[in-house]
Amino acid sequence: LGGFPHYGIVKEDYMMLKGAIVGPKKRVITLRKSIVPVTSRAAEEKIKLKFIDTSSKFGHGRFQTAEEKSKFLGTLKRRA
């Protein structure tokens, strides 16, 4: 459940980027070290990650896992 809209489920390692990147959705991006050292306070701040939302961004997006969805929906006709 979940994945990225218009891309799908990513099974390999990935990196989330803040902001916008011009071009098509699946464009290859080269990451490199900055030439100018970053000295702003926002860049030096430690990231405190609390929650990663894995629900679908299409439809209602209620369920984080397949187990949670099957528990809520119960036995469906196709599984019977």
N, C-alpha and C positions, 0 to 999 in steps of 0.2 A: 504494500500500500504506500502510496506516496510517489516518490521520484520527482523529477523536475518537469514542469509543463513543457510540452513539445519536444522533450528529450527522452524521458522514460527513467527507468531505474538504472543507476550507475553502480556497477559491481566492482570497480577498481577504486583506488585512492582518488580523491578529488580535493579541490581547494575552492572555497567560496571567496569571491572578490566583491568588495564594496564599490558601488558606483556603476558606471556604464562602460561597456566596451562596444565600439562601433563594428558593425559587420554582422554576418550570419550567426545563428545561435551556436553552431558547432565549430566556430572558427578556432584554429590552433593559436594559442597565445604563448609567447616566449617570456618567461620570467627571468629577471636578472637583478643583480644588486644595484642600488641607487648610486649614481656617480656623485651626487651631492649628499653629504650626510644629513639625515633627518634629525632635527633638534627640537621639534615641537613637543609639547607636553602630551598631546593626544597620541602621538606615535610611540612614546615611551611608556604609556600606561599599559599595565598588564590586563589581559583579557580574562574575564570571569564568565565562562560559558555555563549557563544553568540548564538549558533545555534545547533540544533540537526537535523541531516539529516534523514528523514523518508522515503526517496525514496528507491526503491528496489535495492538490490546489484546484482540481476540477470538481464540480459537484458540491456536495456538502462538506466533505473532508472531516468526518467525525472520528475515524478510527486510526490509531497509531500502528497497530499490528494486525496481521491476519487472524491471530487467535482472538483478539478483542472483537473483531468483526464477526467471526463465526459464533462466538459466545453470545453476542447480542442478537444476531439474526436467527440462531437456532438451526435446526435441520431444514435444508432447502430441498426443493424437488429434484434438482440435478444430482445431489449427493446421496439421495435415498436409494 
